[in-house]
């Protein structure tokens, strides 16, 4: 049984746009089945743009975090450190750990989108550092432990 969604009318969406709100516009499920967050240009404030950017970045973090543990050892995609590329077990454990960290950062990025933070770039950079540095350190510690 296909789930039915409640949609607003075009007139209601236009009224929301006139009031400065962000509207989610979706296309037909038989087409691309995608959605866009839009707002009227006169209301494209820093707060609205930051909100949309944080949501998008959070989703990207979550998607990558979901993919990383499934990623097989390769030279193209993944945490490509010398010790992960030379040891399959290190690769697998590093990517399982990285997946959790990246998904956590995605959730935090989305939460930040709902907070009244003017400098969201600083928070985003901090989350990127949180998503990369602990993973590299963890991977290196695995390598050192194996090497004795």
Phi, psi and omega in degrees: 000125181281136180286134178261134180252150177268121179249148175276162178283165177299320179298318178295319178296318178297322178294320176298318178296319178298330180273004176086015181269157176273137183239138174265119181250128179241155175258183184294139178300337179279352176260231181285339182057051181237170180226155177230138172266126182229157171215158178295144184303323181292344178252014179282067181279169177302322180296315180294317180295317178300318180301311181294320179295317179297318178297315180297312179297321177299317178295319178298315177303314183295318180297314179296318178298326176288326183280323187308312181296340181268353186282121177283156181302127181200174181257009185249309187235135175127190178275095189263077175257156182306320183281336175283326180286337182266352184217118183297321180296318178298316178303309184297313182293320178298316183287329174295316178296314181299321180302316179295315181297315182294322178292321176299316179297324177297315178297316179297321179297319178294317178300318179301326179300334181267356181264150180279068181254121182286322183259066182294339180299321180295317179296318180297316178297319178299320179291324176296318177296320177297327181281342185248312186296309179300327180293316179296318179295315179301314180297317179295319178296322174299316179298312181297321180295320180289325180283344177087000000 
